[in-house]
């Protein structure tokens, strides 16, 4: 059978780029190989082919909501990344023909392992009957309000939270009114529910006893693998005249984020072992609006450090590979220049070099003693997580978990200590300069050796997700950095000790002690999970927290700190400016002006048209309706003509697909300064009233 190429870019991604898991880089900045995966390794099973273990992969998958109704792959939805560093949609077109956001769909597979833990093969419908069962839920409205992460101790004390919708009294009543629980849904077969139209596979629950909320649906692909579709991203209040008033906690409101367990029952048709299949988990969250730019610290980094700390995996041994462990961090810092003006000016106020400069990168990769002072100077520019000092003007310039506390060392983002330890070893010269360029192309999962595919799926799912700051975060949040949630590396444990209603009553206040120790007979929140447990900590509805946390302007002037620019951009190069810098008829100096200019990604949201008095809460309310009109920052080729300014690199990251922010006119998107066509003028009342 032909390989699935739905996620394949033109020409694929170079093996070195895939190994670096650094995303698609600027053509002016060569990527270095990352040796996390063996190159040219044979994709053959091991000698011992007796199946001793079956497991779902990825262990934690990520769906992203979208409101496109087109049922066709590529046109209304796309598969979540399955190869680290390979974007989900290489053409960068994350909206459909109606300018609605496409859904990100997570595909799950079953892999077989021998008793030594070696990968034998992927198990598909060709040899077994695979019955998939998914149980997701949304329990946000029945959970506690978010005030602070509860795991930072005295460095940033967790603030107790009251229950959301606390006027709904009694666990039975709260379960009936506030928990959106579709119950388990099962699917089996090849290409089942191919058009997504069968209600038998819809995941629908009820809110407030009157609203039917669809959290997504299930399909299978042509080999019997599971496809989990997310919801539409729609939020609404069950109570009339109930505007948004808070970034995180709004009573009477619901959204369609969710999470839950993914289970598989495998019955080999030709005879085979009857084994429990280790469960996976799926979380459905918001769109990644800068999908070609990875976060500085990813959720994969955070959980991987936890795995090492728990003794489940081993830390790097011997000399570090620069390509594998060091280069990705510097490259991610370089890419942040495209989504945050604060990062674009790092050289000015943090006195750091240009990480996008190939010559600078080569110097960073030099392990010689003569270069040690330089390396130590770079390390000094990065915030030390072991320090009790604030270290405000350090990299990355982002707020941290303890933003509520002016004197807290966690007021500013700190990378995980294990990640920082790698940089400290690098600064000492304890690494090898293994910059290479030239390896086979990685175009899809089948291009990777069989033995490495489960790990590739694990990383590809989590590396696009932010690893902080968790206040509460942009996709998932702080409980994921605690081993009590897991049954093994990256694999969420399913609780067998909880009320099946999914209600977890920890009293009138949720405190750090209750979160970790429980309350009476109720087990702790940081423990094996139930459907809805991962996403319940996030803002309700999701748009409020996601779009309110753009940047933090302090009483002192520039720079302005940014929260999660790699997922929710701050300052962007818009499509219109890109078109102008590509215009060969403009003078080079004018083209350069457009390249160097940035605009606010959230422009036009808080104040629409003449509404100059619009406030912060006005913006929160508007984002309930405007979220799908926001643009996506994706890679685009730079100019190649002879008259191009030399300062413009070969690859740019451009905001595309932005719609009108006018709620009243429903103006067609992406018009910019383009004149109306006669057809638009004749057919659209909105088009006759452009702003």
N, C-alpha and C positions, 0 to 999 in steps of 0.2 A: 504494500500500500504506500502511496506517496506520502512524503512527510508533510505535516501541517505547516504551511507557510504564511499563515494569517498575520503573524507578527514580524514578518521578514522585511527589513528595509532594503532599498536598492543596494545590491552588493554585499549585504550583510554587515556585520560588525567585525572588525579585525579581532583576531584571537587575543592580541595584546590588550585591546580595549575591553573586551569581555573579562579578561583576567583581572584587569584593574578595577572592574565594577565601578567605573567612574562616570558612566553616562557617555553621551556623544560629545566629544570635545571640540573646541575650536580648531580649525584646520591650521591656524597659526601657532598652535600649541600641541606638539606631538605627544600622544599618549605613550606611556611606558607599560611594558607587560606586567601583569600581575600573575604570579605563579601559583595561585590558589588551586588551579586546575591543571592537571598534567596536559602537556601539549602533544598532539599526535598519539595519544594513548589508544590502544585497541579497544573497541567497544565490545568486548567479549565477556561472557560470564566467567566466574571463577571455576576452579576444578570441582569444588564441592557444590553441587546444585540441589542438595536436599533443603527444602524450605523449612526454616525454623521460626520465621517471624514474618508477619505481614503488617504493613503500615500505610496510612493515608498520607499523601504528600500534595501540596505543602502542609506541614503540621499546623501552620496558622496562615490562612489565606485572606486576601483583602479584596472585597468588592467596593466599587465606588458608585454612588447614586448618580443617575442621569435621567432627564425627563424626555428623552427621545422615545417615540413610539414605533420607530421603524424596526421590524422584527429581524432584519437581515444583518448578518455579521459584517462588520466594517462600515455599514451604513447607519445602524442604530446602536450597535454595541461592539465591543472588542474584548479580546481576551486579556486578562491581567498579565503583566510581564512574567515570562518563564525563563528568561536568560538574563542574568545580572548584566546591567549596562546596556541592554537592548531595549529601546523604547517600545511601549505597547503599540503605538501607531507611528510608524516611521515618517508618514507624510504630515504629521502634526495636525491633522484635521480631527479635532475632538468634538466637533459639532456636526449635526446632520444638515440636510438641505433646508430645513426649517429653522436653523440656528438654535436647535435644542441640543443639550449636552448628551453625548453618547454614554451609555452605561459601561462600566468596567466589570467584566464577568470573570469570576475565579473558576478555573478548571482544577479538579482534583483527580488524582490517580492513586492506584495501589501498587506498591513495590514489594517484592519478595526478597528476603535476606536469608543467608545461611547462618549456622550457629556462630560463625566467626564475625558476623555482622557485615559480610560482603554482599553487595547487590547482585542478585541472581538475574532478575529481569523485572520488567513491568508486567503486571497481571492485567489482561484486558478481556473483553467479551469473547475473544477468539478461543480462550481456554477455560473460561469460568463464567458462571452466572454471578454478576455483581449487583447486589441490591443496596442502593444508597439510601440512607435515612438522614435527614437534616432537621434539626430542631433549633430554630432561631426565635428570638423574642426581643421586644423592646420594653424594658422595665424602667426607663428613665423617670417617668412621672410618679412611680411608686418608690423611688430612691431618695437619697438625701441631697440637699443643695450643696454645690461645690463652693468652698471657701479657700482651701489651700490643700496641697498634698499633705498626707498624714504621716509621712515616713521620714521627715527630715529632722526630727528631734528638736533640740534647742537651737540648731542653726537657723531654723525657720519653722517655729511651732505650728502644727496643724490646728486649724480653727474648727471647733465642733460645728456640725451642720444639722439643721432641722429637716424633717421630712418635707419633700415637695408635696403640695396638695394635702397638707396635714389636716384640713377640715374634713377630709374623707376618713372616717374613723372605723377601725376594725379591719383585721387582715383579710377577712373574706370579702368585705366590701371594697377594700383597696385592690385586691386581686381582680375583682369583677370590673371595677371602674377604670383602673389605671394601667394594668398590665396588658400589653398587646402580645398575645400568645397564640400563634397559629397552631401550636402543637406539632408533633413530628409529621414530616411528609416524606414519603418513600417513592423511589423511582428505580426502574430496572430496564435494561435493554439497550439496543443500538439506535441512535437517532430518535430517542423517545421525546415527544413534545417538541418536535423540531421547530415549529413556528411559535412556540410559547403560548398557544391559544387554549390549551386544556385547563379548565379550572381545577382538575384533580391535582395539579402540581403547583397551584398558587399557594403562597404562604400568607394567609389573610387572618388577622386578628381584629378584635373589636376594642374600641376605646370609648370610655364614658357611656357605655351601653348603647351607643347610637351611631358611631362612626366605624365603618369597616375599613381597616388600614391594610393595604397590601405591602408586605415587607419584601416581596420578590417572588421568584418562582424557580423551578428546577427544570433542567433539560439534561439529556446525555448526548455525547458526540458520537461519531461513527465508529468508535472503538469501545463504547460503553463507559467512557469516563464521565464524571459528574460535572455539570455546569451550574453554578449558583449565580442567579441573576439578582441584583439588588433592587431596591425600591426606586421611586421616581424623584426622591429628594424633596417631596412636598411636606410642608408643615402647616398646621392650622389649629385654631382654638375651638374647642367644643363649646365654649361659652361666648355669647355675642358681646360686642363692645368691650373687648379684652385686649388692648394693645400690649405689645412687648414693653417691658419695663426694666429688664435686667439682662446682663450679658450671658447669664448661665442658667437662671432658675425662673421659669415663668409658669405659674399655675394655670391649669386648664388647657395647656398646649400639648401637642404631640408632634413627633416627626417620625420618619420611617428608617432611621438608622437601626441596626440590630446586630446581634451576634449569637453564635450558638455552635453546638456540636455537629460534626460531620462524621457519620459512621458508615461502615461498609461491611456487608456480610458476603463472603466469597465462598462459592460452592464450585469446586473444580468439576468440570463435566466428564473428564477422563479419569477421575479418581485423584485424590490429593489430600493433603492434611486439612483437618478441620480446626482452624486456628482463629482465635480472636484477632480481629484487625485493629491495630492501635488507631484510636480516633484522631481525627483532625478537628480544626476549629475554623470558623469563618466569621469575619467581622465586616460589616457594611458601613462605610463612612462617606465623607464628602469627596468631591473631585480634587485631583492634584492639578492645580492651575499652572504649574511649571514642571511638566512631566519629564523634560530633558535635563533638569537641574536637580541633582540629589542633595538631600540635607547634609549639613556638615557632620552631624552625628545621626545615624539612622537607628530605627527601632531594632534592626538586626544587630548593630553594634552593642546596644544596651543589653539585649537578651544574651548575646554571645558572651559578653563579659560576665553576666550572671552564671552562665553555664560553666565557665572556667572557675569562678568563685565557689560554685557548688561542687566542684570536682567531677562534673559530667564530661567535660572536655579538657584537653591539655593546652596550656599557653604555648606560644611559639618557643621553640628550643634553638639554641645556638644563635648564630648571627642572623639578624633580620633581613628579609628581602625588602629592599627599598620599594620595589614595584608593588609588592603585595600589601605591606603594612603602612608605609609612609606616604607614598605618592598620592593615594586616593584622598587623604585628608587635605593636602595642599591643593589638589585639583578642585575639590569641592569649595574651598575658600575662594579660589579664583572665579568659579562660576557664580558665586553669590554677587559678584559685581554687576551682573545682569538683572538682578531683581531688587537690589537695595543700594541706594545712593550712599548710605553709610559705609558699605563695603567697598564701593567704588573709590572712596576717598581714604582707604586704610593707609596708603603710603604717606599721606599728609599728616595724620594725627597719631598714628600708631608706629610710624617709622619702620614700616616693613616694605620689602621689595614686591615686585610684581610677579605673583605666582603663575600668571599666564605667559610669562616670558620664557621661551625655551632655554635661553642662556642662564636665567635665574634657576630654572628647574635643574639644569645640569649641575649647577653649583650645589644645590640642595642635596643632590645625589652623590656628592664627593665625600667619601668617608675618611679622607686623609687627615692626619693630625694637624697639618697646616691649615685646614679648613674648620677646625673645631670651634674657634672663637666665633666665626660666622654662624655656625649651626646653633651655638648656644645663644647668640643674639636673637635668632629666629624663635627659638624655644621661649625666650624671655618675653616675647610678644604675645604668647598664647597663655590664657588664664590657667593657673595651676590649681587643680581641684583639691590638692592637699593643703593649700594655704588657707588661713583664717582671715586673710585680708580681702577687701572688696575687689581690688584689681579691676576698676571700672573700664579704663581705656586699654583693654586687651582684646584679643581675638577669641571667638567671634563676638562682635558687638551686639549682643542679644541679651534680653532680660532672662532671669533664671526662675527656678521654682519659688524662691523667697522674695519675689518682687514686692510683696506686702510689707516687708520689713526693711526700712532704710539702712539699718546697721548690719544686716545679715550678709555674710560672705556668699550666700546663695542668691543674693539679689541679681547677680549676673550669671549668665549661663556658664556652667562648668561641664567639660567633657568627662566621660567616665574615667576613673582612675587607671584602669587597665589600658585604655587607649592612650592616656597621657604617659604612662610608663613606657610605651613603645616609642613615643617621641623623645622621652628622656634618654633611652638607650640609643636612639638615632643621633641625638646631640653629642653623645660620647663617642660616636663613631663605631658603635657595635652593630654594624649592618654591612651588607654587601651592595656594591653598585652594580645592579643587574639590569640596567636600562637596555632593552632590546627592542627591535622594531622589525617585525616580519614573522608572520605565523599564519596558519590557515584561517580562513574566514569562519566565524561563528554566525550562522544564519538562523538557527532555531535549536530547540533542545536536542534534536537528533544529531546535531553537529558536535555534541559534547560526549565524551566517553560515558558509557552506561554507568560505571561506578561512581560518577560524579553528578549524575542527574538529580538525585534526591536533594543533595546539598545545593545545587544550582536553583532548584525550585524554591527551597527554603529562603535563600538569599534574595532571589528575584522578587518574592512577595513582600519582604520586609525592608529591603534597602531603600525603596522610595518613601517609606514612612518616617516621620520625624521622631528622633530619640530625645526630644525635650525642646524647650522647657515644658514641663508638665504642669501647666497652670490653666486649665487642666491639660491642654495639648490640642492638637489639630486633628488627630485621628483616634489614637488610643492614649492611655495615660499611665500614671505612676505605678499601679499595682503590678504591671508587667515586669518590673525590675525585682520581683520577689519570687524566690524559688517555690514558695508554698503553693503557687498557682499551677505548677507543672508536674507532669508525670515523668518527664525526661526533657532533654534539650529541645526547646522551642515548642513542646507539645503540652497544650493545656489539659489539665486533669478535669474530668467530669465528676461533679459531686454526687455522692450517693446518700448524703446525710442531710439534705436540704428538703424543705417543703416543696412538693411538686407544683404548688401554685406560683412558684418563682418569687414570692414575697420573702424578703429577709428583714425581719423586725429586730433591729438593734436598739430599740428604745427611742425616747424622745429626742435624743441627741446622738449623733454619730461622732465618737471621739477616736483619737488614735488607739487608745487601749482596746476599745470595742472592735475596731477594724482588724486588729491583729490577734485579739484574744477571745472575741465573741461576747455574747450577752446572755447570761442564763443558759438555757438549752440551745440557743441559737449559735451556730458556728460562726467563726470570724468571716469578714468579707474577703480578707487576703488568705485564700484557701482554695481548694478545688472549686471550680466554677459551675454555674448553671447558665442556661441560655439567657442572654441579656446582661450578664454580669460585667463584661468588659466595657460595653458602651454606656452603661448606666451612669458612669462618672462624668460623662461629657455634657456639654451645654444643652439646654432644652429651651427652644428648638435649636438645632445645630447651627443654623445660619448666624445666630446672634454672637456666639463666641468666635466662630470662624472669622467673621468679617469685622467684629469690633476690635479685635487684637491685631491691628496693622502695625502700628509703631507706638513707642512711648516717648513723649516729649517732656523732658525734665525742665526744671527752672533754669538750669544752665543751657546755653545755646548749643549749636551743633556739637557732636553728631546726635541724631535721633536714633534711639535703639529700636530694633525690629524683632518681631516674634518668630515667625516661621516663613521667611521670605522664599524658601525653596519650594513651598507648597502654596502659599498665599502671597504673591509678590507685593512689593511696596512701590518701587519706582521702575518703570519699564520703558523700553523702546517701542513705541506704537507702530502699527502697520503703516500708517500714513508717513511717519518719519522714515521708515525703512524704504518705502517707495521712492521718497525724495533722494535719499542717499544713494540709491541705485540708479538715479536718473543721470544718464550720460550728458544730457544737455545743460545740466547745472554746473556752475563753476566748482572746482574742487573745494574751495573754501566754504562754499554754501553746503555742499554735501557733507563736509566734516561737521558743520554746525548741527545738522540733523542727527548725525551719528552720536555726537557728544551730548545731545539733549535727552532728558528723561521726563516722563510725566507720571503722575500718581495713578497707580492701577485702580484705585477706588474712586477716581474722579467722578463727580456727578452723582454720588450716592447720597450724601448727607443733605445736600441742598439741591433741589431740582428746579430748574428754570428760575423763576422770580422768588422762590422760597428761600430768601437769604437768611431768614431767622431759623432755619432748620437746625436741629440739635443732634446730639449723640444718639438719643433714643429714637429720633426720627429716622436716622440712618439704620438702626437696628430693625425697625418696623419695615423699612423699604427693602431691606435685603431679603426678607421673606419672599418677595416677589421678583427681585432683581438678580438673584444669585446666578441664574442661568444665562444672564446677559454679559457676565464678566468674561474677559479675554483670557486666552491661554498663551503662555510664553513657551515658544518652541524654537528649535534651531532652523535657521534659514541661511542659504549661501550668501556670502558677501560679494561685493562687486569684483569683476575680473577684467574690466576694460583698462586700457592703457592710461586713461586719465583719472583713474581712481586715486583718492588720497591714500598714501602708504599707511596711515595710522588705522585704517579700517581693516579689521582682520578678515580672514577667509570664511569664517562662520560667525554668524550673529545669532542672538537670541531675541526674538521679536514677539510682541503681543499681537495675536491674531484672533479673529472671531469675536471681537467685542461687539455687543449690541447696543442699542439706544438705552439710556438710563431714564428716559421719559416714560413714566407710568401712565400718562394720560393719552399720549398720541400713538403709542405702540408703533413707533417709527421703525421702518425697515433697518436692520443693522448694517454696519460696515459702510455707511454712505460716505462719511468723512466730508470731503469737499467735492465729491463726484456729483455732477449735475443730474437731475432727475431725467429718466428716459420718458419719451412720450407715453409709453405703455404704463409706467408708474403713475404719471400725472392723471391718466384717464381712469385708472382702475382702483386707486387706493386713496380714500379720504385722508388717511394718515399721511400719505406721501405728498398730498397737496398742502400740508402744513408743516414743512420741515422746520426744525429749530436750528 
